[in-house]
């Protein structure tokens, strides 16, 4: 299969509110009021945690039959530890992004705990969003005049 390029756009609307577009979908991302935003949507790091949780849940569902997981339901919660003082420039020693991300799996399946634990290891090793976070891709930027 050929490599696929995914694209996303974020355009400023009001204050820190961003209109984000992917294909035919739109969502507003923002910051809470205490961080200078309008609180009109989740902030980018919350969106990243959401993408991570959704990606892991999709992997759980997409491969369940192949790995003989008799799945009834799945819910995944992610939480990240972030010190805003790093991003705000208040503490130059504080990490700007998350220092730790924890995933909580809630899987209802007609399998043993051992089978589910083994399957979760597969999910952890095959989630594209997790892989992108854990093994950072090359980051390139271009500046364009408007």
PEQUIBEL-V853468 format. One record per residue. N is the residue number from 1. RES is the residue in one small letter. SS is DSSP state (A for helix, B for strand, O for the rest). PSI is psi in degrees with one decimal (999 if undefined). D_FIRST is the distance of its C-alpha to the first C-alpha in whole Angstrom. Layout:
n=N res=RES ss=SS psi=PSI d_first=D_FIRST
n=N res=RES ss=SS psi=PSI d_first=D_FIRST
This chain:
n=1 res=x ss=O psi=138.4 d_first=0
n=2 res=x ss=O psi=153.1 d_first=4
n=3 res=x ss=O psi=147.3 d_first=7
n=4 res=x ss=O psi=138.6 d_first=9
n=5 res=x ss=O psi=126.0 d_first=13
n=6 res=x ss=O psi=144.3 d_first=15
n=7 res=x ss=O psi=145.5 d_first=19
n=8 res=x ss=O psi=151.5 d_first=22
n=9 res=x ss=B psi=139.0 d_first=26
n=10 res=x ss=B psi=126.6 d_first=29
n=11 res=x ss=B psi=134.4 d_first=32
n=12 res=x ss=B psi=142.1 d_first=36
n=13 res=x ss=B psi=-69.3 d_first=38
n=14 res=x ss=B psi=116.3 d_first=41
n=15 res=x ss=O psi=-123.8 d_first=42
n=16 res=x ss=O psi=3.7 d_first=39
n=17 res=x ss=B psi=129.3 d_first=37
n=18 res=x ss=B psi=133.5 d_first=34
n=19 res=x ss=B psi=115.9 d_first=32
n=20 res=x ss=B psi=133.5 d_first=28
n=21 res=x ss=B psi=136.7 d_first=26
n=22 res=x ss=B psi=124.1 d_first=22
n=23 res=x ss=O psi=-121.0 d_first=21
n=24 res=x ss=O psi=19.9 d_first=24
n=25 res=x ss=B psi=145.7 d_first=25
n=26 res=x ss=B psi=144.6 d_first=28
n=27 res=x ss=B psi=146.4 d_first=30
n=28 res=x ss=B psi=131.8 d_first=33
n=29 res=x ss=B psi=148.0 d_first=33
n=30 res=x ss=O psi=-172.2 d_first=36
n=31 res=x ss=O psi=153.4 d_first=38
n=32 res=x ss=O psi=160.1 d_first=41
n=33 res=x ss=A psi=-35.7 d_first=45
n=34 res=x ss=A psi=-10.5 d_first=46
n=35 res=x ss=A psi=16.1 d_first=43
n=36 res=x ss=O psi=5.6 d_first=44
n=37 res=x ss=O psi=-175.0 d_first=42
n=38 res=x ss=O psi=-4.9 d_first=42
n=39 res=x ss=O psi=44.2 d_first=41
n=40 res=x ss=O psi=9.2 d_first=39
n=41 res=x ss=O psi=172.5 d_first=36
n=42 res=x ss=O psi=157.5 d_first=34
n=43 res=x ss=O psi=168.6 d_first=34
n=44 res=x ss=A psi=-37.3 d_first=31
n=45 res=x ss=A psi=-31.9 d_first=31
n=46 res=x ss=A psi=-39.0 d_first=32
n=47 res=x ss=A psi=-38.0 d_first=28
n=48 res=x ss=A psi=-42.6 d_first=26
n=49 res=x ss=A psi=-38.7 d_first=28
n=50 res=x ss=A psi=-44.3 d_first=27
n=51 res=x ss=A psi=-39.9 d_first=24
n=52 res=x ss=A psi=-47.1 d_first=24
n=53 res=x ss=A psi=-45.2 d_first=26
n=54 res=x ss=A psi=-41.0 d_first=23
n=55 res=x ss=A psi=-45.3 d_first=20
n=56 res=x ss=A psi=-41.1 d_first=22
n=57 res=x ss=A psi=-37.9 d_first=23
n=58 res=x ss=A psi=-42.3 d_first=20
n=59 res=x ss=A psi=-42.7 d_first=19
n=60 res=x ss=A psi=-49.4 d_first=22
n=61 res=x ss=A psi=-40.7 d_first=22
n=62 res=x ss=A psi=-31.8 d_first=18
n=63 res=x ss=A psi=3.5 d_first=19
n=64 res=x ss=O psi=-49.2 d_first=22
n=65 res=x ss=O psi=-45.2 d_first=22
n=66 res=x ss=O psi=-36.8 d_first=20
n=67 res=x ss=O psi=16.1 d_first=23
n=68 res=x ss=O psi=40.2 d_first=26
n=69 res=x ss=O psi=119.7 d_first=27
n=70 res=x ss=O psi=75.9 d_first=29
n=71 res=x ss=B psi=129.2 d_first=28
n=72 res=x ss=B psi=-44.2 d_first=31
n=73 res=x ss=B psi=159.9 d_first=30
n=74 res=x ss=B psi=139.7 d_first=29
n=75 res=x ss=B psi=133.6 d_first=30
n=76 res=x ss=B psi=132.0 d_first=29
n=77 res=x ss=B psi=134.8 d_first=31
n=78 res=x ss=B psi=146.4 d_first=31
n=79 res=x ss=B psi=139.8 d_first=34
n=80 res=x ss=B psi=144.9 d_first=34
n=81 res=x ss=B psi=121.2 d_first=37
n=82 res=x ss=O psi=135.1 d_first=37
n=83 res=x ss=O psi=104.5 d_first=40
n=84 res=x ss=A psi=-20.6 d_first=41
n=85 res=x ss=A psi=-25.5 d_first=43
n=86 res=x ss=A psi=-51.5 d_first=41
n=87 res=x ss=A psi=-38.9 d_first=39
n=88 res=x ss=O psi=-4.8 d_first=42
n=89 res=x ss=O psi=13.0 d_first=44
n=90 res=x ss=O psi=-36.8 d_first=46
n=91 res=x ss=O psi=106.3 d_first=46
n=92 res=x ss=O psi=-15.9 d_first=44
n=93 res=x ss=O psi=-10.7 d_first=43
n=94 res=x ss=O psi=138.7 d_first=41
n=95 res=x ss=O psi=140.1 d_first=38
n=96 res=x ss=O psi=-38.4 d_first=36
n=97 res=x ss=O psi=-164.5 d_first=33
n=98 res=x ss=O psi=139.7 d_first=33
n=99 res=x ss=O psi=-18.7 d_first=35
n=100 res=x ss=B psi=140.1 d_first=34
n=101 res=x ss=B psi=130.0 d_first=31
n=102 res=x ss=B psi=137.6 d_first=32
n=103 res=x ss=B psi=131.9 d_first=30
n=104 res=x ss=B psi=118.7 d_first=32
n=105 res=x ss=B psi=130.2 d_first=31
n=106 res=x ss=B psi=95.9 d_first=33
n=107 res=x ss=B psi=122.8 d_first=31
n=108 res=x ss=B psi=109.3 d_first=33
n=109 res=x ss=B psi=151.6 d_first=32
n=110 res=x ss=O psi=61.7 d_first=34
n=111 res=x ss=O psi=166.9 d_first=33
n=112 res=x ss=O psi=161.2 d_first=35
n=113 res=x ss=A psi=-37.5 d_first=35
n=114 res=x ss=A psi=-43.9 d_first=33
n=115 res=x ss=A psi=-41.5 d_first=30
n=116 res=x ss=A psi=-42.7 d_first=30
n=117 res=x ss=A psi=-41.4 d_first=30
n=118 res=x ss=A psi=-39.9 d_first=28
n=119 res=x ss=A psi=-39.3 d_first=25
n=120 res=x ss=A psi=-37.3 d_first=26
n=121 res=x ss=A psi=-40.6 d_first=25
n=122 res=x ss=A psi=-47.4 d_first=22
n=123 res=x ss=A psi=-46.7 d_first=21
n=124 res=x ss=A psi=-33.4 d_first=23
n=125 res=x ss=A psi=-4.8 d_first=20
n=126 res=x ss=O psi=18.7 d_first=17
n=127 res=x ss=O psi=115.3 d_first=18
n=128 res=x ss=A psi=-36.7 d_first=16
n=129 res=x ss=A psi=-43.0 d_first=19
n=130 res=x ss=A psi=-44.0 d_first=21
n=131 res=x ss=A psi=-39.5 d_first=19
n=132 res=x ss=A psi=-38.6 d_first=19
n=133 res=x ss=A psi=-46.5 d_first=23
n=134 res=x ss=A psi=-33.3 d_first=24
n=135 res=x ss=O psi=82.8 d_first=22
n=136 res=x ss=O psi=134.8 d_first=22
n=137 res=x ss=O psi=166.5 d_first=20
n=138 res=x ss=O psi=133.6 d_first=21
n=139 res=x ss=O psi=123.8 d_first=24
n=140 res=x ss=O psi=143.1 d_first=24
n=141 res=x ss=O psi=149.8 d_first=27
n=142 res=x ss=O psi=145.2 d_first=28
n=143 res=x ss=O psi=129.6 d_first=31
n=144 res=x ss=O psi=133.6 d_first=32
n=145 res=x ss=O psi=146.3 d_first=35
n=146 res=x ss=O psi=999 d_first=36
